[in-house]
Amino acid sequence: MSHARELERHEIEHLAAEIWDLDERGSALVEELRLGSRVDRPEQVLAQMRADGLLELVGDRIRLSESGRRLAERQVRRHRLAELLLQSVLEVPNGHAADRTACVMEHILSPTVTESVCAFLGHPKYCPHGKPIPQGPCCRSFSDTVLPLVQPLTGLPVGRSARIVHVVPRHAERMVRLSTLGVVPGATLRLQQLQPAVVVHLGETVLALDREMAAEIYVKSLD
């Protein structure tokens, strides 16, 4: 494949992922894509995708076709898994650097490697920003008997110590509350009990959390 053709493929893949992201937010508009896209020439790439049958325009909205959704879903899955791998396991401290690297990785990860990364991470449902990670074949055949490397606090065996790798609260106020309690990425804790409340030792502090909140705290076991 020539360099020009490969660049065109990457631009199409990237724009498809951006459309998916906009659609998740309920605003897959042509103008919003044009203003916010990282692709150098989004109008031309959009026209090419339309010619290839990957999308259609309905007024000022973009609607991905079935093949376009498959392409976008694949890219989004790869990007968010790569970002989670970089930040939670490799502990890349800079979120922008992790995102830029994930943008490269999403184009080169093969299906086999993607499934391996997903299994390694424990088939995560959310990226570090709380966005859903599209499931793959490995997620649908996942056995709960396999202990993932990164998992919700509620999945940690009682008595284990772990490091917090990321927190994905469903409500913004929870992030503030957890932060004030010291529940932040990098902090270590030990799980004391799961019922009736989730109780952890965080440094010299003992915290009691409800299960819903505890399920939003992702940890990596230190034992």
N, C-alpha and C positions, 0 to 999 in steps of 0.2 A: 504494500500500500504506500502511495506517494505521501510526502509530508503534507501537501496541500489537502489531500483527501482525508488524511488522518485528523488534521486540524478541523476540517469541516464536520467530521463525525463527532469530535469532542465538543464542538460548539452546539451541535444538535442535542447531544446527550445532556449538556449542561443546561441548555434552555428548557428542555423537557423537565428536568428536575426543578428548575425555577418556577415553571408553570404549576407543577405539582404542589410546591410550597405555597404559592399564591392561592391555589384552589383550596388548600387546607384552611387558609384564613378567610375563605369566602370571597376573594377578590381577584379572580383570574382575568384581569382587564388588560387590554392591549397597551394602554397608556401607562399603567402601573408597571408592566413588564418592561416597557421601553425605558422608563426612568430609573428603574432599580436593577436592571440586568448587568451582570459582570461580562457578558458577551459583548465584543466590540461592535458588532453590527446586528443587533437583534432583529431589526425589520427584515433584513435579507435572510437570516436564518429562519425566521418565522415563516417567510414565504416559501422557503425550501421545504420546511416541515409540512406545510399545507399541501405542497405539490406531491410530497411523498405519502400523503394520506395519514399523517401522524396527528393531525388536528384539523379543526374547522373553526371558522369565526362566526359567531352568532351575535350580530350587532357589534358591540365593543368588547364582547367577552370571548375568551378562548376556551374551546372544549376539546380535550384530547380524545382521539379515537381509541378503540380497544388496543391497537398496536402501539399507539402513543402512550397510553397509560402503562402498558407493560414495560416500555422503555424507561419512562419516568420513574416507575416504582423500583426498577432494578437499580437505577442510579441513586435514588434517594436512600435505598437500603444500604448500598455500598458506602455512601458518604457518611451516613449516621453511624454505621458500625465502625468505620475507620476513625471517626471523630471520638467515639467512645473508647476505642482501643488506645488512641493517642493520649487522651486525657486521664482515663481511669486506671489504665495498666502501665503505660509508659510514662505517665505523670508529666506530660508536656505542660509546663506552667502557663504558657501564653495561649489563651483561647483563640486568638486571631491566627496564630501560627498553626494550631491544630486544624482550624477550619481550612486554611490555605493548603495544607498538606493533604487533608481529606479530599479536597477538590481534585488533586492529582490522582490520589489512590482510587477514587471512584471510577476512573477511566481504565485502570489497569488490573484491578482485581478480577481474577477469573471466577466463574461460578463455584468451582471447587474450593478455592481459597476463601471466598466470601462465606461459604457455609462453615468452613473451619474456624474462621474468625468468630462467627456467630456462636458456634458451639463452645469455643474457648471462653467467650464472655458470658455463657450461661443463657443464651437465647434471650437477650434483653428486649424489653418492650419499648423503652424510651432512650433517646439520645441524651447527652449532658444538658441539653436545653429543654428537656421535657417533651420533645416532639416524638410522636410514635414512629417506631422502626417497622417498616413493612415486613411481614413474616415471610420466611422462605420454607422450602421443603423440610429442612432440618428442624425447624420450629414445630412443624405439625407432627413430626415423628419423635419429638423430644420425650425422653423418659425422666420422670421426676426423681428417679433413684440416682441420677447423676448429679453430683453436687457442683454447681457452677462456680467459676472463679469469682465473679461479681454477682451479688444477689441482694434482695431486700433484707433488711435487718430481721424481719419476721421469719426468714428462712434459715437464719444462723442457729446452730445448736446451742442450747443453754450452756453457759460456762465458757464459751469461746470468746476470744479477743479478736477484734477486727479493726481495720482502718476504714474510715468513711471515704468513699471515692466520689460520690456525687449525691445530690439531693434534688428530687424532682417533685416538689409539692404541687397539688392541684390548685391550691389557693395561694396567692402572693403573700398574704399576711402570715402564712405558716412559715415561709422562708425567713421572714424577719424574726419571728418568735424563735425558731430553731437556731438561728445565728446568734441571738442574744444568749442562748443556753450553751453555746459552744459547739453546737452540732453543725460542723462545717467540714468540707473536704480536707483530708489530711489528719483530722483528729482521730485518736484511737479510743476505743471503748471496750467494755466487757459486758456481755449479755448475762444478766442475773436470772431473769424469769420472763416468760411469755404470757402467762395468764395470772390473774384476770387482766392486768395491764402489762405492757412491755417495760421492764425495768432494766436500766443499764447503768454501769459505773463509767463516768466520763471524767477522768482525772480524779479529783477528790470529791466530785459531785455525783449524787445518785439522782437519776431522772426517771420519772414514770411517764410513759407515752401511750396514747391510745393506739390500737393496732393499725388504724388507717394512716396515721401519721408515721408510724414506724415502718410501714410498707413503702413509704416514699423515700426512705433513707437506704441508699445502696452501699454495701460494704464489701471488703475483701478480707477474708479470714487471715489471721496472723499465725494460727496454730498449724 
